[in-house]
Amino acid sequence: MNLENPTILNNKPNQLMVGVDYSSPLPISQEFANYEKILPGAAERILAQAEKEQQNRFLNDSKTHESNQQILDSNQNIIKNSHREKMLGISVGGAICTVVTIFGGYLILKGHDWAGASMICSTVVGVAVAFVTGRSYGK
């Protein structure tokens, strides 16, 4: 089909649409030249605006990266502190169990069988309950 002399069908000329699609912060070179013809200095202003936008985008990306790094560092500190608290709880609990068991054994040696056995058994039951509920709570 010749674009200069379109064919006519049914007494109506055919229509042809031509379009250009592009994605860029800057116009294509022909439009750039037209802007400069219409308004001298417009091309320089458009370039300055695009450079300023790119610089702002870079600064925002840097701030976002810095913010994400701070969040990551904070989360790592929370995890470290949580682990430290768990270990402290286990250590203190173990020390208390040891002391109570030794004292229960001492009571048994001194003739207080029921009191000593009760202390030892209650300690063992308490540790077992704490272990089981701690396991189910963590899930």
Backbone bond lengths (Angstrom), bond angles and torsions (degrees), N, CA, C in turn:
res aa  C-N    CA-C-N  psi(-1)  N-CA   C-N-CA  omega(-1)  CA-C   N-CA-C  phi
1 M - - - 1.439 - - 1.528 107.84 -
2 N 1.272 117.97 136.66 1.447 124.61 179.88 1.525 108.56 -91.69
3 L 1.343 118.41 122.95 1.463 120.75 -177.12 1.514 112.29 -73.22
4 E 1.320 116.94 -24.69 1.462 119.11 179.76 1.521 111.37 -76.41
5 N 1.311 117.46 -31.01 1.462 122.40 179.03 1.521 108.65 -127.19
6 P 1.332 117.76 83.50 1.465 118.45 -177.31 1.515 111.04 -67.37
7 T 1.315 114.17 147.77 1.461 118.33 177.93 1.516 109.52 -77.64
8 I 1.290 116.18 151.80 1.450 121.60 -178.62 1.511 107.88 -112.05
9 L 1.329 115.90 124.51 1.453 122.09 177.42 1.520 108.28 -116.87
10 N 1.299 116.19 136.01 1.466 121.41 179.06 1.525 111.48 52.56
11 N 1.294 116.38 39.36 1.468 123.07 179.28 1.530 112.48 61.25
12 K 1.328 118.45 20.90 1.459 122.24 177.54 1.524 107.87 -130.07
13 P 1.325 117.17 135.16 1.477 117.93 177.76 1.533 110.58 -72.22
14 N 1.327 115.22 145.26 1.465 120.04 174.85 1.530 109.01 -69.87
15 Q 1.307 115.50 147.56 1.459 119.95 178.27 1.524 108.73 -107.68
16 L 1.302 114.16 138.83 1.457 120.54 178.93 1.518 107.80 -129.49
17 M 1.325 115.76 122.81 1.462 119.83 177.19 1.517 108.33 -107.20
18 V 1.293 115.80 133.16 1.449 122.15 177.74 1.517 106.99 -121.88
19 G 1.302 117.56 131.16 1.455 121.13 179.47 1.508 110.72 -137.48
20 V 1.287 114.72 157.81 1.455 121.85 177.31 1.527 107.18 -124.65
21 D 1.300 115.23 131.36 1.459 119.94 179.20 1.519 107.93 -121.36
22 Y 1.314 116.09 126.37 1.463 120.67 176.24 1.514 108.14 -147.97
23 S 1.305 114.41 160.10 1.455 119.97 -179.78 1.516 108.02 -130.77
24 S 1.298 115.13 114.19 1.449 120.12 -178.53 1.521 108.42 -164.39
25 P 1.328 117.87 151.20 1.457 118.70 175.99 1.535 112.20 -72.74
26 L 1.323 115.74 -14.10 1.468 120.54 -179.18 1.528 110.35 -113.64
27 P 1.330 117.21 147.29 1.465 119.00 176.12 1.529 111.01 -71.59
28 I 1.338 115.55 163.27 1.468 118.89 177.11 1.522 109.08 -67.00
29 S 1.323 116.65 162.76 1.462 121.49 -171.26 1.530 113.01 -60.11
30 Q 1.336 117.95 -36.40 1.468 119.71 179.27 1.529 110.48 -64.58
31 E 1.326 116.75 -42.91 1.460 119.65 178.06 1.526 110.46 -66.79
32 F 1.316 116.55 -36.06 1.462 120.86 177.36 1.528 109.76 -58.07
33 A 1.318 115.50 -47.74 1.464 120.54 -179.77 1.532 110.64 -62.51
34 N 1.332 116.40 -39.80 1.465 119.32 179.46 1.525 111.19 -66.03
35 Y 1.330 117.72 -40.52 1.469 120.35 176.84 1.524 110.16 -59.92
36 E 1.329 115.80 -42.95 1.467 120.35 -178.44 1.531 110.89 -66.22
37 K 1.333 117.88 -36.08 1.477 121.09 178.07 1.526 110.56 -66.73
38 I 1.319 115.92 -43.33 1.462 120.16 -176.59 1.526 110.97 -71.49
39 L 1.317 116.21 -44.28 1.461 121.44 -177.52 1.517 108.66 -134.53
40 P 1.319 117.90 99.08 1.464 120.02 -179.62 1.535 110.70 -57.60
41 G 1.332 115.91 134.44 1.460 122.12 -178.07 1.522 113.02 92.85
42 A 1.340 117.16 -6.71 1.462 120.60 -178.24 1.536 110.90 -65.30
43 A 1.326 116.73 -38.59 1.468 119.69 -179.22 1.524 110.63 -61.87
44 E 1.336 116.33 -42.84 1.463 120.33 178.85 1.531 111.25 -63.60
45 R 1.318 116.58 -39.09 1.467 120.69 178.81 1.525 111.19 -66.72
46 I 1.337 116.04 -39.09 1.468 119.80 178.78 1.518 110.25 -65.09
47 L 1.325 117.01 -43.03 1.469 120.40 177.83 1.529 111.39 -63.50
48 A 1.328 117.10 -41.82 1.463 120.47 179.72 1.529 110.08 -63.51
49 Q 1.336 116.31 -39.72 1.469 119.90 179.11 1.531 110.40 -64.86
50 A 1.337 117.19 -42.39 1.469 120.33 179.81 1.534 110.64 -65.08
51 E 1.335 117.30 -40.07 1.464 120.47 178.40 1.529 111.24 -65.26
52 K 1.325 116.18 -40.58 1.464 120.62 178.85 1.533 110.60 -65.07
53 E 1.319 117.00 -41.16 1.464 121.17 178.34 1.530 110.63 -63.65
54 Q 1.323 116.65 -42.00 1.463 120.32 178.95 1.528 110.84 -64.30
55 Q 1.324 117.37 -40.80 1.460 121.20 178.94 1.528 110.27 -64.24
56 N 1.336 117.44 -43.02 1.469 120.57 177.75 1.517 111.46 -63.34
57 R 1.330 116.92 -40.14 1.460 120.67 178.55 1.534 109.94 -63.02
58 F 1.319 116.93 -41.29 1.466 121.35 178.42 1.528 110.76 -63.37
59 L 1.343 117.39 -43.80 1.463 120.78 179.18 1.527 110.86 -63.97
60 N 1.332 117.25 -41.23 1.468 120.56 178.95 1.523 111.31 -65.33
61 D 1.333 116.57 -40.18 1.463 120.07 177.54 1.530 110.74 -63.76
62 S 1.330 116.86 -39.35 1.464 120.84 178.84 1.526 110.55 -64.86
63 K 1.342 116.36 -42.17 1.472 120.15 178.99 1.522 110.47 -65.37
64 T 1.325 117.06 -40.08 1.465 120.55 178.78 1.519 110.28 -63.57
65 H 1.324 116.76 -43.36 1.466 120.66 178.70 1.528 110.44 -62.33
66 E 1.330 116.83 -43.11 1.461 120.93 179.56 1.529 110.62 -63.83
67 S 1.323 116.61 -41.55 1.465 121.11 178.89 1.527 110.74 -64.08
68 N 1.332 116.92 -43.52 1.469 120.66 178.07 1.527 111.30 -62.69
69 Q 1.324 117.17 -36.89 1.462 120.71 178.74 1.527 110.67 -66.87
70 Q 1.344 116.64 -38.52 1.465 120.03 177.94 1.531 110.50 -65.04
71 I 1.325 117.12 -40.76 1.467 120.98 178.15 1.523 109.71 -63.31
72 L 1.327 117.00 -43.73 1.469 121.20 178.78 1.527 111.00 -61.04
73 D 1.340 116.75 -44.99 1.466 120.28 178.61 1.524 111.19 -62.19
74 S 1.328 116.13 -41.11 1.465 120.79 179.13 1.520 110.84 -62.96
75 N 1.329 116.87 -43.74 1.470 120.52 178.87 1.523 111.54 -63.63
76 Q 1.324 117.13 -38.45 1.461 120.09 178.08 1.528 110.86 -65.28
77 N 1.338 117.47 -37.72 1.466 120.37 177.29 1.523 110.89 -66.49
78 I 1.325 116.89 -39.03 1.460 120.57 178.30 1.529 110.00 -62.06
79 I 1.324 116.49 -43.40 1.466 120.58 179.69 1.527 110.48 -64.10
80 K 1.332 117.33 -43.71 1.472 120.56 178.96 1.527 110.63 -61.53
81 N 1.356 116.67 -44.89 1.463 120.16 -179.22 1.522 111.14 -65.73
82 S 1.320 117.10 -38.21 1.462 120.57 178.67 1.528 110.10 -63.31
83 H 1.306 117.22 -43.63 1.465 121.66 178.50 1.530 110.20 -63.05
84 R 1.323 115.79 -42.16 1.464 120.82 -179.83 1.538 110.17 -62.80
85 E 1.341 116.84 -41.94 1.464 120.75 179.12 1.528 110.98 -65.00
86 K 1.319 117.07 -40.67 1.474 120.00 178.27 1.519 110.86 -62.92
87 M 1.310 116.51 -44.16 1.461 119.91 -179.45 1.525 111.13 -65.73
88 L 1.326 117.19 -38.35 1.458 120.61 177.26 1.527 110.10 -63.65
89 G 1.331 117.29 -43.00 1.466 121.52 178.34 1.517 112.03 -61.65
90 I 1.314 115.99 -42.63 1.468 120.01 178.58 1.522 110.44 -65.03
91 S 1.323 117.64 -42.42 1.465 121.32 -179.21 1.528 111.45 -64.72
92 V 1.340 116.61 -47.35 1.468 120.08 -179.51 1.526 110.11 -65.23
93 G 1.327 116.81 -42.45 1.471 120.37 178.10 1.511 111.78 -61.24
94 G 1.313 116.50 -42.67 1.470 120.41 178.36 1.517 111.61 -64.04
95 A 1.328 116.16 -39.80 1.467 119.55 179.59 1.526 110.67 -65.80
96 I 1.308 117.06 -42.90 1.469 120.56 179.10 1.527 110.31 -62.82
97 C 1.335 117.09 -44.81 1.472 120.48 178.87 1.521 111.00 -60.13
98 T 1.307 116.67 -41.40 1.460 120.92 -179.99 1.523 110.70 -63.38
99 V 1.330 116.69 -46.60 1.459 120.82 -179.35 1.524 110.81 -62.83
100 V 1.347 117.43 -44.95 1.467 120.81 -178.71 1.529 110.16 -65.21
101 T 1.326 117.79 -41.15 1.465 121.08 179.24 1.532 110.84 -64.27
102 I 1.322 116.99 -42.43 1.475 120.05 178.25 1.526 110.15 -64.30
103 F 1.325 116.18 -42.73 1.466 118.84 179.00 1.530 110.99 -65.69
104 G 1.340 117.94 -37.70 1.470 121.25 175.84 1.519 110.92 -62.51
105 G 1.318 117.80 -42.35 1.466 121.90 176.69 1.514 111.04 -63.35
106 Y 1.331 117.18 -39.28 1.462 121.22 177.33 1.532 110.64 -61.49
107 L 1.371 115.60 -43.37 1.466 119.53 178.79 1.526 111.20 -62.66
108 I 1.333 116.74 -39.45 1.472 120.18 178.50 1.525 109.78 -63.53
109 L 1.335 117.71 -42.13 1.462 121.25 179.07 1.533 112.16 -64.85
110 K 1.310 117.07 -29.31 1.465 121.28 -179.36 1.526 112.66 -88.43
111 G 1.337 117.65 6.37 1.451 120.32 174.69 1.516 114.83 96.28
112 H 1.280 118.25 5.21 1.470 121.01 178.18 1.536 107.84 -103.10
113 D 1.332 113.93 69.74 1.467 120.56 -173.96 1.528 112.53 -58.27
114 W 1.347 115.83 -50.04 1.474 119.02 -176.13 1.531 111.39 -64.66
115 A 1.281 118.29 -42.08 1.475 121.12 -178.75 1.531 110.17 -65.49
116 G 1.328 116.71 -46.26 1.462 120.44 -179.71 1.515 112.17 -65.28
117 A 1.356 116.13 -44.46 1.469 119.95 179.48 1.525 110.50 -65.10
118 S 1.335 116.95 -37.43 1.471 120.42 178.58 1.526 110.84 -63.69
119 M 1.315 116.56 -41.86 1.475 119.42 178.84 1.527 111.23 -63.86
120 I 1.316 115.94 -45.79 1.466 119.49 -179.07 1.524 110.54 -64.67
121 C 1.341 117.55 -45.86 1.474 120.50 -178.58 1.525 111.61 -65.55
122 S 1.341 116.98 -41.39 1.469 118.78 179.82 1.532 110.81 -65.83
123 T 1.306 117.02 -33.69 1.467 120.63 176.41 1.522 110.66 -65.96
124 V 1.316 116.75 -46.14 1.470 120.74 179.75 1.529 110.14 -62.63
125 V 1.345 117.07 -44.41 1.467 120.78 179.25 1.537 110.11 -64.03
126 G 1.323 116.93 -43.07 1.473 120.56 179.19 1.518 112.55 -60.85
127 V 1.325 116.13 -42.61 1.465 120.34 178.32 1.530 110.14 -65.61
128 A 1.331 117.29 -41.60 1.468 120.77 179.65 1.524 110.60 -63.72
129 V 1.328 116.84 -43.87 1.481 120.14 179.03 1.526 110.17 -63.89
130 A 1.315 117.18 -44.93 1.465 120.27 179.09 1.525 110.86 -62.06
131 F 1.317 116.81 -39.02 1.454 120.53 179.93 1.530 110.71 -65.52
132 V 1.348 116.72 -46.72 1.458 120.55 -178.03 1.520 111.36 -67.47
133 T 1.341 118.40 -45.50 1.473 119.80 -178.78 1.515 110.78 -70.42
134 G 1.318 116.66 -32.66 1.469 119.09 176.02 1.507 111.85 -65.40
135 R 1.306 118.10 -39.16 1.465 122.94 177.88 1.513 111.12 -65.82
136 S 1.351 116.58 -45.30 1.466 119.54 -177.46 1.533 110.21 -72.86
137 Y 1.334 118.09 -30.26 1.469 121.76 178.86 1.525 110.63 -69.29
138 G 1.316 116.81 -35.99 1.459 120.85 -179.42 1.499 113.92 -69.38
139 K 1.317 118.61 -21.62 1.465 121.48 -179.04 1.444 109.61 -80.26
